[in-house]
């Protein structure tokens, strides 16, 4: 293969790989806030469940 042809193919492939890397980075950054929201919601539900489990279902009547 001619050296200039090989170099041109190399530059084309490098540009394609860089474009894929940028697209992946943008997709990952776009997904991050959703994961954060999902995590916060999950921990809120865990906290709510713990509060519900800690409160008695049938409080005893007060004895006078």
PyMOL Python script that loads the backbone (N, CA, C, O; Angstrom):
from pymol import cmd

cmd.read_pdbstr("""\
ATOM      1  N   UNK A   1       0.858  -1.176   0.000  1.00  0.00           N
ATOM      2  CA  UNK A   1       0.000   0.000   0.000  1.00  0.00           C
ATOM      3  C   UNK A   1       0.901   1.235   0.000  1.00  0.00           C
ATOM      4  O   UNK A   1       1.933   1.274   0.670  1.00  0.00           O
ATOM      5  N   UNK A   2       0.495   2.207  -0.744  1.00  0.00           N
ATOM      6  CA  UNK A   2       1.260   3.448  -0.851  1.00  0.00           C
ATOM      7  C   UNK A   2       1.232   4.166   0.496  1.00  0.00           C
ATOM      8  O   UNK A   2       0.183   4.223   1.138  1.00  0.00           O
ATOM      9  N   UNK A   3       2.374   4.718   0.937  1.00  0.00           N
ATOM     10  CA  UNK A   3       2.416   5.359   2.258  1.00  0.00           C
ATOM     11  C   UNK A   3       1.400   6.489   2.430  1.00  0.00           C
ATOM     12  O   UNK A   3       0.822   6.642   3.507  1.00  0.00           O
ATOM     13  N   UNK A   4       1.180   7.273   1.388  1.00  0.00           N
ATOM     14  CA  UNK A   4       0.227   8.376   1.528  1.00  0.00           C
ATOM     15  C   UNK A   4      -1.200   7.863   1.661  1.00  0.00           C
ATOM     16  O   UNK A   4      -2.003   8.441   2.393  1.00  0.00           O
ATOM     17  N   UNK A   5      -1.518   6.785   0.958  1.00  0.00           N
ATOM     18  CA  UNK A   5      -2.844   6.175   1.076  1.00  0.00           C
ATOM     19  C   UNK A   5      -3.038   5.610   2.468  1.00  0.00           C
ATOM     20  O   UNK A   5      -4.095   5.779   3.075  1.00  0.00           O
ATOM     21  N   UNK A   6      -2.008   4.936   2.975  1.00  0.00           N
ATOM     22  CA  UNK A   6      -2.071   4.373   4.323  1.00  0.00           C
ATOM     23  C   UNK A   6      -2.274   5.479   5.357  1.00  0.00           C
ATOM     24  O   UNK A   6      -3.071   5.332   6.284  1.00  0.00           O
ATOM     25  N   UNK A   7      -1.551   6.583   5.194  1.00  0.00           N
ATOM     26  CA  UNK A   7      -1.671   7.697   6.134  1.00  0.00           C
ATOM     27  C   UNK A   7      -3.067   8.326   6.071  1.00  0.00           C
ATOM     28  O   UNK A   7      -3.638   8.687   7.100  1.00  0.00           O
ATOM     29  N   UNK A   8      -3.607   8.452   4.864  1.00  0.00           N
ATOM     30  CA  UNK A   8      -4.953   9.017   4.719  1.00  0.00           C
ATOM     31  C   UNK A   8      -5.992   8.117   5.390  1.00  0.00           C
ATOM     32  O   UNK A   8      -6.904   8.614   6.051  1.00  0.00           O
ATOM     33  N   UNK A   9      -5.862   6.802   5.226  1.00  0.00           N
ATOM     34  CA  UNK A   9      -6.783   5.874   5.885  1.00  0.00           C
ATOM     35  C   UNK A   9      -6.641   5.951   7.405  1.00  0.00           C
ATOM     36  O   UNK A   9      -7.630   5.884   8.136  1.00  0.00           O
ATOM     37  N   UNK A  10      -5.410   6.092   7.864  1.00  0.00           N
ATOM     38  CA  UNK A  10      -5.171   6.208   9.308  1.00  0.00           C
ATOM     39  C   UNK A  10      -5.842   7.462   9.872  1.00  0.00           C
ATOM     40  O   UNK A  10      -6.471   7.407  10.929  1.00  0.00           O
ATOM     41  N   UNK A  11      -5.713   8.570   9.184  1.00  0.00           N
ATOM     42  CA  UNK A  11      -6.329   9.819   9.645  1.00  0.00           C
ATOM     43  C   UNK A  11      -7.858   9.708   9.641  1.00  0.00           C
ATOM     44  O   UNK A  11      -8.523  10.209  10.547  1.00  0.00           O
ATOM     45  N   UNK A  12      -8.405   9.056   8.627  1.00  0.00           N
ATOM     46  CA  UNK A  12      -9.855   8.876   8.555  1.00  0.00           C
ATOM     47  C   UNK A  12     -10.343   8.020   9.720  1.00  0.00           C
ATOM     48  O   UNK A  12     -11.342   8.347  10.360  1.00  0.00           O
ATOM     49  N   UNK A  13      -9.640   6.930   9.994  1.00  0.00           N
ATOM     50  CA  UNK A  13     -10.035   6.043  11.095  1.00  0.00           C
ATOM     51  C   UNK A  13      -9.893   6.751  12.443  1.00  0.00           C
ATOM     52  O   UNK A  13     -10.743   6.594  13.320  1.00  0.00           O
ATOM     53  N   UNK A  14      -8.837   7.521  12.607  1.00  0.00           N
ATOM     54  CA  UNK A  14      -8.646   8.258  13.855  1.00  0.00           C
ATOM     55  C   UNK A  14      -9.774   9.263  14.069  1.00  0.00           C
ATOM     56  O   UNK A  14     -10.255   9.427  15.190  1.00  0.00           O
ATOM     57  N   UNK A  15     -10.194   9.931  13.006  1.00  0.00           N
ATOM     58  CA  UNK A  15     -11.301  10.883  13.124  1.00  0.00           C
ATOM     59  C   UNK A  15     -12.595  10.167  13.485  1.00  0.00           C
ATOM     60  O   UNK A  15     -13.384  10.689  14.274  1.00  0.00           O
ATOM     61  N   UNK A  16     -12.833   8.975  12.921  1.00  0.00           N
ATOM     62  CA  UNK A  16     -14.031   8.196  13.255  1.00  0.00           C
ATOM     63  C   UNK A  16     -14.017   7.780  14.722  1.00  0.00           C
ATOM     64  O   UNK A  16     -15.039   7.864  15.404  1.00  0.00           O
ATOM     65  N   UNK A  17     -12.866   7.333  15.205  1.00  0.00           N
ATOM     66  CA  UNK A  17     -12.763   6.917  16.606  1.00  0.00           C
ATOM     67  C   UNK A  17     -12.960   8.100  17.555  1.00  0.00           C
ATOM     68  O   UNK A  17     -13.599   7.960  18.598  1.00  0.00           O
ATOM     69  N   UNK A  18     -12.418   9.253  17.198  1.00  0.00           N
ATOM     70  CA  UNK A  18     -12.615  10.437  18.041  1.00  0.00           C
ATOM     71  C   UNK A  18     -14.082  10.842  18.069  1.00  0.00           C
ATOM     72  O   UNK A  18     -14.588  11.251  19.115  1.00  0.00           O
ATOM     73  N   UNK A  19     -14.770  10.735  16.943  1.00  0.00           N
ATOM     74  CA  UNK A  19     -16.193  11.070  16.902  1.00  0.00           C
ATOM     75  C   UNK A  19     -17.000  10.097  17.764  1.00  0.00           C
ATOM     76  O   UNK A  19     -17.939  10.503  18.448  1.00  0.00           O
ATOM     77  N   UNK A  20     -16.638   8.830  17.731  1.00  0.00           N
ATOM     78  CA  UNK A  20     -17.323   7.856  18.577  1.00  0.00           C
ATOM     79  C   UNK A  20     -17.076   8.138  20.055  1.00  0.00           C
ATOM     80  O   UNK A  20     -17.984   8.008  20.876  1.00  0.00           O
ATOM     81  N   UNK A  21     -15.850   8.522  20.393  1.00  0.00           N
ATOM     82  CA  UNK A  21     -15.528   8.835  21.782  1.00  0.00           C
ATOM     83  C   UNK A  21     -16.321  10.042  22.272  1.00  0.00           C
ATOM     84  O   UNK A  21     -16.816  10.043  23.399  1.00  0.00           O
ATOM     85  N   UNK A  22     -16.442  11.058  21.438  1.00  0.00           N
ATOM     86  CA  UNK A  22     -17.216  12.250  21.808  1.00  0.00           C
ATOM     87  C   UNK A  22     -18.688  11.886  21.979  1.00  0.00           C
ATOM     88  O   UNK A  22     -19.332  12.337  22.926  1.00  0.00           O
ATOM     89  N   UNK A  23     -19.219  11.078  21.072  1.00  0.00           N
ATOM     90  CA  UNK A  23     -20.623  10.673  21.174  1.00  0.00           C
ATOM     91  C   UNK A  23     -20.867   9.871  22.441  1.00  0.00           C
ATOM     92  O   UNK A  23     -21.887  10.051  23.105  1.00  0.00           O
ATOM     93  N   UNK A  24     -19.940   8.991  22.778  1.00  0.00           N
ATOM     94  CA  UNK A  24     -20.093   8.189  24.003  1.00  0.00           C
ATOM     95  C   UNK A  24     -20.030   9.075  25.245  1.00  0.00           C
ATOM     96  O   UNK A  24     -20.804   8.891  26.184  1.00  0.00           O
ATOM     97  N   UNK A  25     -19.107  10.036  25.246  1.00  0.00           N
ATOM     98  CA  UNK A  25     -19.000  10.938  26.391  1.00  0.00           C
ATOM     99  C   UNK A  25     -20.269  11.752  26.569  1.00  0.00           C
ATOM    100  O   UNK A  25     -20.751  11.917  27.690  1.00  0.00           O
ATOM    101  N   UNK A  26     -20.812  12.262  25.471  1.00  0.00           N
ATOM    102  CA  UNK A  26     -22.043  13.046  25.553  1.00  0.00           C
ATOM    103  C   UNK A  26     -23.215  12.191  26.036  1.00  0.00           C
ATOM    104  O   UNK A  26     -24.043  12.654  26.820  1.00  0.00           O
ATOM    105  N   UNK A  27     -23.283  10.955  25.571  1.00  0.00           N
ATOM    106  CA  UNK A  27     -24.357  10.061  26.007  1.00  0.00           C
ATOM    107  C   UNK A  27     -24.230   9.741  27.491  1.00  0.00           C
ATOM    108  O   UNK A  27     -25.233   9.667  28.201  1.00  0.00           O
ATOM    109  N   UNK A  28     -23.015   9.554  27.953  1.00  0.00           N
ATOM    110  CA  UNK A  28     -22.787   9.256  29.369  1.00  0.00           C
ATOM    111  C   UNK A  28     -23.152  10.449  30.238  1.00  0.00           C
ATOM    112  O   UNK A  28     -23.761  10.285  31.296  1.00  0.00           O
ATOM    113  N   UNK A  29     -22.788  11.639  29.803  1.00  0.00           N
ATOM    114  CA  UNK A  29     -23.120  12.837  30.578  1.00  0.00           C
ATOM    115  C   UNK A  29     -24.619  13.082  30.592  1.00  0.00           C
ATOM    116  O   UNK A  29     -25.153  13.560  31.592  1.00  0.00           O
ATOM    117  N   UNK A  30     -25.300  12.768  29.514  1.00  0.00           N
ATOM    118  CA  UNK A  30     -26.749  12.968  29.452  1.00  0.00           C
ATOM    119  C   UNK A  30     -27.463  12.005  30.379  1.00  0.00           C
ATOM    120  O   UNK A  30     -28.547  12.316  30.872  1.00  0.00           O
ATOM    121  N   UNK A  31     -26.886  10.855  30.622  1.00  0.00           N
ATOM    122  CA  UNK A  31     -27.493   9.841  31.471  1.00  0.00           C
ATOM    123  C   UNK A  31     -27.253  10.100  32.956  1.00  0.00           C
ATOM    124  O   UNK A  31     -28.015   9.610  33.789  1.00  0.00           O
ATOM    125  N   UNK A  32     -26.229  10.847  33.304  1.00  0.00           N
ATOM    126  CA  UNK A  32     -25.832  11.038  34.693  1.00  0.00           C
ATOM    127  C   UNK A  32     -26.928  11.644  35.574  1.00  0.00           C
ATOM    128  O   UNK A  32     -27.166  11.100  36.652  1.00  0.00           O
ATOM    129  N   UNK A  33     -27.612  12.730  35.195  1.00  0.00           N
ATOM    130  CA  UNK A  33     -28.634  13.284  36.085  1.00  0.00           C
ATOM    131  C   UNK A  33     -29.763  12.295  36.350  1.00  0.00           C
ATOM    132  O   UNK A  33     -30.314  12.266  37.450  1.00  0.00           O
ATOM    133  N   UNK A  34     -30.113  11.487  35.356  1.00  0.00           N
ATOM    134  CA  UNK A  34     -31.173  10.510  35.565  1.00  0.00           C
ATOM    135  C   UNK A  34     -30.753   9.494  36.624  1.00  0.00           C
ATOM    136  O   UNK A  34     -31.558   9.112  37.474  1.00  0.00           O
ATOM    137  N   UNK A  35     -29.507   9.060  36.574  1.00  0.00           N
ATOM    138  CA  UNK A  35     -29.027   8.107  37.571  1.00  0.00           C
ATOM    139  C   UNK A  35     -29.036   8.745  38.957  1.00  0.00           C
ATOM    140  O   UNK A  35     -29.385   8.095  39.943  1.00  0.00           O
ATOM    141  N   UNK A  36     -28.651  10.017  39.028  1.00  0.00           N
ATOM    142  CA  UNK A  36     -28.645  10.705  40.318  1.00  0.00           C
ATOM    143  C   UNK A  36     -30.060  10.787  40.877  1.00  0.00           C
ATOM    144  O   UNK A  36     -30.278  10.532  42.062  1.00  0.00           O
ATOM    145  N   UNK A  37     -31.015  11.140  40.034  1.00  0.00           N
ATOM    146  CA  UNK A  37     -32.405  11.221  40.467  1.00  0.00           C
ATOM    147  C   UNK A  37     -32.905   9.854  40.901  1.00  0.00           C
ATOM    148  O   UNK A  37     -33.601   9.732  41.908  1.00  0.00           O
ATOM    149  N   UNK A  38     -32.554   8.839  40.149  1.00  0.00           N
ATOM    150  CA  UNK A  38     -32.978   7.473  40.489  1.00  0.00           C
ATOM    151  C   UNK A  38     -32.406   7.049  41.845  1.00  0.00           C
ATOM    152  O   UNK A  38     -33.098   6.420  42.646  1.00  0.00           O
ATOM    153  N   UNK A  39     -31.154   7.394  42.094  1.00  0.00           N
ATOM    154  CA  UNK A  39     -30.528   7.049  43.367  1.00  0.00           C
ATOM    155  C   UNK A  39     -31.203   7.782  44.519  1.00  0.00           C
ATOM    156  O   UNK A  39     -31.500   7.177  45.549  1.00  0.00           O
ATOM    157  N   UNK A  40     -31.447   9.080  44.353  1.00  0.00           N
ATOM    158  CA  UNK A  40     -32.115   9.849  45.420  1.00  0.00           C
ATOM    159  C   UNK A  40     -33.505   9.304  45.701  1.00  0.00           C
ATOM    160  O   UNK A  40     -33.904   9.184  46.860  1.00  0.00           O
ATOM    161  N   UNK A  41     -34.244   8.973  44.649  1.00  0.00           N
ATOM    162  CA  UNK A  41     -35.580   8.423  44.824  1.00  0.00           C
ATOM    163  C   UNK A  41     -35.521   7.090  45.557  1.00  0.00           C
ATOM    164  O   UNK A  41     -36.338   6.821  46.438  1.00  0.00           O
ATOM    165  N   UNK A  42     -34.554   6.263  45.192  1.00  0.00           N
ATOM    166  CA  UNK A  42     -34.405   4.964  45.851  1.00  0.00           C
ATOM    167  C   UNK A  42     -34.132   5.108  47.335  1.00  0.00           C
ATOM    168  O   UNK A  42     -34.754   4.426  48.150  1.00  0.00           O
ATOM    169  N   UNK A  43     -33.212   5.985  47.694  1.00  0.00           N
ATOM    170  CA  UNK A  43     -32.905   6.170  49.108  1.00  0.00           C
ATOM    171  C   UNK A  43     -34.073   6.803  49.863  1.00  0.00           C
ATOM    172  O   UNK A  43     -34.275   6.508  51.040  1.00  0.00           O
ATOM    173  N   UNK A  44     -34.836   7.663  49.207  1.00  0.00           N
ATOM    174  CA  UNK A  44     -36.025   8.235  49.841  1.00  0.00           C
ATOM    175  C   UNK A  44     -37.044   7.143  50.141  1.00  0.00           C
ATOM    176  O   UNK A  44     -37.661   7.136  51.206  1.00  0.00           O
ATOM    177  N   UNK A  45     -37.217   6.227  49.202  1.00  0.00           N
ATOM    178  CA  UNK A  45     -38.149   5.113  49.433  1.00  0.00           C
ATOM    179  C   UNK A  45     -37.660   4.190  50.542  1.00  0.00           C
ATOM    180  O   UNK A  45     -38.461   3.676  51.322  1.00  0.00           O
ATOM    181  N   UNK A  46     -36.357   3.981  50.616  1.00  0.00           N
ATOM    182  CA  UNK A  46     -35.804   3.159  51.704  1.00  0.00           C
ATOM    183  C   UNK A  46     -36.062   3.833  53.046  1.00  0.00           C
ATOM    184  O   UNK A  46     -36.466   3.179  54.006  1.00  0.00           O
ATOM    185  N   UNK A  47     -35.828   5.139  53.111  1.00  0.00           N
ATOM    186  CA  UNK A  47     -36.065   5.876  54.355  1.00  0.00           C
ATOM    187  C   UNK A  47     -37.542   5.822  54.751  1.00  0.00           C
ATOM    188  O   UNK A  47     -37.866   5.631  55.923  1.00  0.00           O
ATOM    189  N   UNK A  48     -38.427   5.988  53.781  1.00  0.00           N
ATOM    190  CA  UNK A  48     -39.859   5.908  54.057  1.00  0.00           C
ATOM    191  C   UNK A  48     -40.234   4.519  54.556  1.00  0.00           C
ATOM    192  O   UNK A  48     -41.013   4.387  55.501  1.00  0.00           O
ATOM    193  N   UNK A  49     -39.694   3.500  53.937  1.00  0.00           N
ATOM    194  CA  UNK A  49     -39.969   2.131  54.384  1.00  0.00           C
ATOM    195  C   UNK A  49     -39.488   1.889  55.803  1.00  0.00           C
ATOM    196  O   UNK A  49     -40.174   1.229  56.583  1.00  0.00           O
ATOM    197  N   UNK A  50     -38.329   2.407  56.147  1.00  0.00           N
ATOM    198  CA  UNK A  50     -37.816   2.248  57.510  1.00  0.00           C
ATOM    199  C   UNK A  50     -38.699   2.977  58.520  1.00  0.00           C
ATOM    200  O   UNK A  50     -38.935   2.478  59.621  1.00  0.00           O
ATOM    201  N   UNK A  51     -39.180   4.151  58.143  1.00  0.00           N
ATOM    202  CA  UNK A  51     -40.084   4.872  59.050  1.00  0.00           C
ATOM    203  C   UNK A  51     -41.386   4.110  59.252  1.00  0.00           C
ATOM    204  O   UNK A  51     -41.897   4.027  60.369  1.00  0.00           O
ATOM    205  N   UNK A  52     -41.921   3.556  58.171  1.00  0.00           N
ATOM    206  CA  UNK A  52     -43.168   2.786  58.290  1.00  0.00           C
ATOM    207  C   UNK A  52     -42.960   1.529  59.115  1.00  0.00           C
ATOM    208  O   UNK A  52     -43.851   1.129  59.864  1.00  0.00           O
ATOM    209  N   UNK A  53     -41.810   0.906  58.991  1.00  0.00           N
ATOM    210  CA  UNK A  53     -41.530  -0.311  59.753  1.00  0.00           C
ATOM    211  C   UNK A  53     -41.310   0.001  61.227  1.00  0.00           C
ATOM    212  O   UNK A  53     -41.584  -0.843  62.081  1.00  0.00           O
ATOM    213  N   UNK A  54     -40.827   1.185  61.538  1.00  0.00           N
ATOM    214  CA  UNK A  54     -40.524   1.544  62.920  1.00  0.00           C
ATOM    215  C   UNK A  54     -41.772   1.963  63.693  1.00  0.00           C
ATOM    216  O   UNK A  54     -41.797   1.832  64.917  1.00  0.00           O
ATOM    217  N   UNK A  55     -42.802   2.460  63.023  1.00  0.00           N
ATOM    218  CA  UNK A  55     -44.007   2.890  63.730  1.00  0.00           C
ATOM    219  C   UNK A  55     -44.914   1.692  63.976  1.00  0.00           C
ATOM    220  O   UNK A  55     -45.094   0.859  63.088  1.00  0.00           O
ATOM    221  N   UNK A  56     -45.485   1.600  65.171  1.00  0.00           N
ATOM    222  CA  UNK A  56     -46.380   0.479  65.456  1.00  0.00           C
ATOM    223  C   UNK A  56     -47.692   0.624  64.671  1.00  0.00           C
ATOM    224  O   UNK A  56     -48.203   1.729  64.490  1.00  0.00           O
ATOM    225  N   UNK A  57     -48.215  -0.500  64.215  1.00  0.00           N
ATOM    226  CA  UNK A  57     -49.458  -0.475  63.442  1.00  0.00           C
ATOM    227  C   UNK A  57     -50.677  -0.235  64.329  1.00  0.00           C
ATOM    228  O   UNK A  57     -51.593   0.492  63.945  1.00  0.00           O
ATOM    229  N   UNK A  58     -50.690  -0.832  65.491  1.00  0.00           N
ATOM    230  CA  UNK A  58     -51.839  -0.716  66.414  1.00  0.00           C
ATOM    231  C   UNK A  58     -51.347  -0.111  67.731  1.00  0.00           C
ATOM    232  O   UNK A  58     -50.923  -0.841  68.628  1.00  0.00           O
ATOM    233  N   UNK A  59     -51.401   1.211  67.850  1.00  0.00           N
ATOM    234  CA  UNK A  59     -50.966   1.804  69.122  1.00  0.00           C
ATOM    235  C   UNK A  59     -51.896   1.383  70.256  1.00  0.00           C
ATOM    236  O   UNK A  59     -53.112   1.304  70.077  1.00  0.00           O
ATOM    237  N   UNK A  60     -51.319   1.115  71.413  1.00  0.00           N
ATOM    238  CA  UNK A  60     -52.112   0.696  72.583  1.00  0.00           C
ATOM    239  C   UNK A  60     -52.872   1.889  73.146  1.00  0.00           C
ATOM    240  O   UNK A  60     -52.331   2.994  73.200  1.00  0.00           O
ATOM    241  N   UNK A  61     -54.096   1.688  73.558  1.00  0.00           N
ATOM    242  CA  UNK A  61     -54.856   2.796  74.145  1.00  0.00           C
ATOM    243  C   UNK A  61     -54.228   3.232  75.471  1.00  0.00           C
ATOM    244  O   UNK A  61     -53.669   2.422  76.211  1.00  0.00           O
ATOM    245  N   UNK A  62     -54.334   4.512  75.743  1.00  0.00           N
ATOM    246  CA  UNK A  62     -53.778   5.046  76.978  1.00  0.00           C
ATOM    247  C   UNK A  62     -54.609   4.588  78.166  1.00  0.00           C
ATOM    248  O   UNK A  62     -55.838   4.659  78.145  1.00  0.00           O
ATOM    249  N   UNK A  63     -53.930   4.121  79.195  1.00  0.00           N
ATOM    250  CA  UNK A  63     -54.605   3.652  80.404  1.00  0.00           C
ATOM    251  C   UNK A  63     -54.614   4.802  81.423  1.00  0.00           C
ATOM    252  O   UNK A  63     -53.570   5.364  81.755  1.00  0.00           O
ATOM    253  N   UNK A  64     -55.813   5.134  81.907  1.00  0.00           N
ATOM    254  CA  UNK A  64     -55.923   6.244  82.838  1.00  0.00           C
ATOM    255  C   UNK A  64     -55.887   5.793  84.258  1.00  0.00           C
ATOM    256  O   UNK A  64     -55.969   6.617  85.169  1.00  0.00           O
TER     257      UNK A  64
END
""", "prot")
cmd.dss("prot")
cmd.show_as("cartoon", "prot")
cmd.util.cbc("prot")
cmd.orient("prot")
